[in-house]
Every structure is written in C-alpha cells, then in structure tokens.
Amino acid sequence: MKMPHHVAIIMDGNGRWANKRGLPRIAGHKIGLESVRAVIKGCSEKKIEVLTLFAFSTENWERPKDEVGYLTGQLLVKALEEEMDELHKSGVQLRVIGEIWRLDNKLQQKIADAQKLTAGNLGLKLVIAISYSGRWDITEAVRKLCGEVAAGKIKADDITTEKIGEYISLHDLPEPDLLIRTGGEQRISNFMLWQFAYTELYFTDVLWPDFREKELVDALNVYVSRDRRFGKC
C-alpha cells in the first residue's frame, strides 16, 4: 500500500456540529481539537511525511468577532501550550504558514517558540495554515520575484513555473498528494491553489469533530485505490 507523502485537510463542519447539538459554535472548535490529535497520531503511525491543516483562512476574519477572537487567540494559544511538549517528544516538526503578522502578539510568540523547539525534529512535519489563502501565497511569491527583478538579481525572462514554485510556501516539501475536506462541501476554498495541481481530492460528509483515525484510514484507502497518471496517459 503506497501511502501519500503529504496529506492536506480542510477541517470543515465545527460550527454545524455544534449547532446540531444546540451548542455555541466554539464548542465545535474545542471538540475539533480531538480530531486534530487523532489525525496527527494516525499520520505519524502511517509514516506520512507531511500533514497540513487549514486552521483559519483569510476569509475567516469576516466571521463574528467573538468566534474570530476565540480561534485566533484562546484556542490556538491553549493548543500550543498543551500540545507542544507531547508533539516534541513524538518527533513532530511544526511549521506555520500564512499572514502571521495579523495574529495576536501572544500567539505570534507561541508560534515562534514552538517552531524553534521542534525545528530539528525528524518525524511528521505538521503544517498549520493560519490566516492563509492560496491567492495570498501566489501573490507573495510574485511580489518577491518582482523585488528580485527590480534589484537586478534576476531578469524577467528568468521567471519560469519552476522559479515561481521556489517562492511558494512549503516549496522545500513534497506537494500534497491527497486533500481531505470534511463537512460535505466539495470545493478547495482558496487553499494551496498552486500546490494542488495534481492533488487527489477526497470529500466526506463527516463533520470535522467526528473525524477520527477510522475516517482517516477510509480516506487513505480511497487514495491508494486511485491510479495517478499526472496527465501522462
């Protein structure tokens, strides 16, 4: 069974999970952390190299202020405080991508500390996308390339698909082989637009707080059953 090198997940359905139970939306986000733990454990056991989780998009800033404040403050800070020692012991390397500068200063410091602590770890590479969008990622790459051209370091004619790829987030890691989206929606919602060129897509109606190792295995089984030809035949 050939496992994917890189799994990306859009963790959708926390709010709907809570609404179905007459609970505030933040209750779904709290339970969703249990799914995060289960998926990290499952990917580590399957020897998957990279797991990227879409935690908060740039569009999510438009949500109600109390929910945004909870997600970008209390929840993520608590998660980093409570989980990092165990992740570090497990050899997990943490990376965070996105507009980190938009986050609360306390959270920015927690992220910096966690990345420094785990930088040398050789196990699962856990990527958290926070205040992230695929269009932002591509725009940042183009902006940096324009700066290189303006500085005379490269010529406009030197800009190729490969060159742009060198400036995209996670350029040093394998591109996602499998995207999992929970919650029943079937779209990629401005996530990793550049990197998903040949990614296999898997959609499930399971809401994120109910997604555990069994559901991960189901997705992986579908992945290994597919014939990936990359447009060659």
C-alpha positions in Angstrom: 0.0 0.0 0.0 1.6 3.3 -1.2 0.8 6.0 1.4 0.8 9.7 0.3 3.8 11.7 1.2 1.7 14.7 2.0 -1.9 14.9 3.3 -3.7 18.3 3.5 -7.0 18.7 5.3 -9.7 21.4 5.2 -11.2 20.9 8.7 -14.8 21.9 8.0 -18.0 21.5 10.0 -17.2 22.6 13.5 -19.9 25.2 13.6 -22.6 22.9 12.1 -21.6 20.1 14.6 -22.2 22.5 17.5 -25.5 23.9 16.0 -26.9 20.4 15.7 -26.4 19.9 19.4 -27.7 23.3 20.4 -24.2 24.4 21.5 -22.3 27.6 20.8 -20.0 27.3 17.7 -16.9 27.4 19.8 -17.9 24.1 21.3 -17.4 22.5 17.9 -13.9 24.0 17.6 -13.0 22.6 21.1 -14.0 19.1 20.1 -12.3 19.6 16.8 -9.0 19.6 18.6 -9.6 16.0 19.5 -9.8 15.2 15.8 -6.6 17.1 15.2 -4.9 14.9 17.8 -6.3 11.7 16.2 -5.2 12.7 12.7 -1.7 13.6 13.8 -1.4 10.3 15.6 -2.7 8.4 12.6 -0.4 10.2 10.1 2.6 9.6 12.3 1.8 5.9 12.6 1.3 5.6 8.8 4.7 7.3 8.3 3.2 10.1 6.3 5.8 12.8 5.8 3.7 15.9 5.9 0.3 16.8 7.3 -1.0 20.3 6.5 -4.2 21.5 8.3 -6.2 24.5 7.2 -6.9 26.1 10.6 -8.0 29.6 9.7 -8.4 31.3 6.3 -8.0 34.9 5.4 -11.8 34.9 4.7 -12.4 33.7 8.2 -11.5 37.1 9.5 -15.0 38.1 8.4 -16.7 35.8 10.9 -18.3 37.1 14.1 -15.7 38.9 16.3 -16.2 36.6 19.3 -15.6 33.5 17.2 -12.5 35.0 15.4 -11.1 36.1 18.8 -11.5 32.6 20.2 -10.0 30.9 17.2 -7.0 33.2 16.8 -6.4 33.7 20.5 -7.6 31.4 23.2 -8.0 28.2 21.3 -4.7 28.3 19.4 -2.7 29.6 22.3 -4.1 26.9 24.6 -3.4 24.2 22.0 0.2 25.3 21.6 0.7 25.4 25.4 -0.9 22.0 26.0 0.2 20.0 23.0 3.8 21.1 22.1 5.6 19.0 24.7 3.9 15.9 23.6 4.4 16.7 19.9 8.1 17.5 20.5 8.6 14.2 22.3 6.9 12.4 19.4 9.4 14.0 17.0 6.9 16.2 15.2 8.2 19.3 13.5 5.8 22.3 13.5 5.6 24.9 10.7 3.0 27.7 10.4 2.2 29.4 7.1 0.1 32.5 6.4 -0.2 36.1 7.4 1.2 35.5 10.9 1.6 39.3 11.4 -2.2 39.6 11.7 -2.4 37.4 14.8 -2.3 38.5 18.4 1.3 39.1 19.6 1.0 36.4 22.3 0.0 33.9 19.6 2.8 35.0 17.3 5.3 34.4 20.1 3.9 31.0 20.9 4.2 30.0 17.3 7.8 31.2 17.1 8.7 29.3 20.3 7.0 26.1 19.1 8.7 26.3 15.7 12.1 26.8 17.3 11.6 24.0 19.8 10.7 21.4 17.1 12.9 22.7 14.2 15.3 19.8 14.5 12.7 17.0 14.8 12.7 14.3 12.1 9.2 12.9 12.4 6.0 14.1 10.9 6.1 17.6 9.6 2.9 19.3 10.9 2.0 22.4 8.9 -0.7 24.7 10.3 -2.2 27.2 7.8 -3.4 30.3 9.8 -4.7 33.5 8.1 -3.8 31.7 4.9 -5.1 31.7 1.4 -3.8 30.2 -1.9 -4.1 33.6 -3.6 -2.1 35.3 -0.9 0.6 32.6 -1.3 0.9 33.1 -5.0 0.8 36.9 -4.6 3.6 36.8 -2.1 5.7 34.7 -4.5 5.1 37.2 -7.3 5.9 40.1 -5.1 9.2 38.6 -4.0 10.1 37.8 -7.6 9.4 41.4 -8.7 11.7 42.5 -5.9 14.4 40.3 -7.3 13.9 41.7 -10.8 13.9 45.3 -9.5 17.2 44.6 -7.6 18.8 43.2 -10.8 19.3 39.8 -9.2 17.3 38.0 -12.0 15.8 39.0 -15.3 12.1 38.8 -16.1 12.9 36.2 -18.7 14.3 34.0 -15.9 10.8 33.7 -14.3 9.5 30.2 -15.0 6.9 27.9 -13.4 9.8 26.3 -11.5 11.1 29.7 -10.4 7.8 30.8 -9.0 7.5 27.5 -7.2 10.7 28.3 -5.3 8.9 31.2 -3.6 5.6 29.4 -2.7 5.1 28.3 0.9 6.4 24.8 1.6 8.5 24.8 -1.6 11.0 22.5 0.1 8.4 19.8 0.9 6.5 17.4 -1.4 3.3 18.9 -2.8 0.1 17.4 -1.3 -0.8 14.0 -2.7 -4.2 14.0 -1.0 -6.6 16.7 0.1 -9.3 15.7 2.5 -12.3 18.0 3.1 -14.8 17.2 5.8 -18.3 18.6 6.3 -19.8 17.8 2.9 -18.7 20.7 0.9 -16.9 20.0 -2.4 -14.5 22.8 -3.1 -11.0 23.8 -2.1 -11.9 27.3 -0.7 -8.7 29.2 -1.7 -6.4 26.7 -0.1 -3.0 25.8 -1.6 -4.0 26.7 -5.1 -0.5 26.4 -6.6 0.3 23.2 -4.7 -2.9 21.3 -5.6 -2.2 21.0 -9.4 -2.2 17.2 -9.2 -3.6 16.5 -5.8 -6.2 13.8 -5.3 -9.4 15.2 -3.8 -11.5 13.3 -1.2 -14.7 14.8 0.2 -16.7 13.4 3.1 -19.9 14.3 4.8 -18.4 13.6 8.2 -18.2 16.8 10.2 -14.7 17.6 11.5 -15.4 17.0 15.2 -16.4 13.4 14.2 -13.4 12.7 12.0 -11.0 10.3 13.7 -8.4 7.7 12.8 -11.1 5.4 11.2 -12.2 8.2 8.9 -8.5 9.0 8.0 -7.9 5.4 7.1 -11.1 5.4 4.9 -9.6 8.4 3.0 -6.2 6.8 2.7 -7.8 3.6 1.3 -9.6 5.6 -1.4 -6.3 7.3 -2.2 -4.3 4.1 -2.7 -7.1 2.7 -4.9 -6.7 5.5 -7.4 -4.4 5.4 -10.5 -2.4 8.6 -10.5 -1.2 9.4 -14.1 -0.4 13.1 -13.8 -1.8 13.7 -17.3 0.7 11.3 -19.0 -1.9 8.8 -20.3 
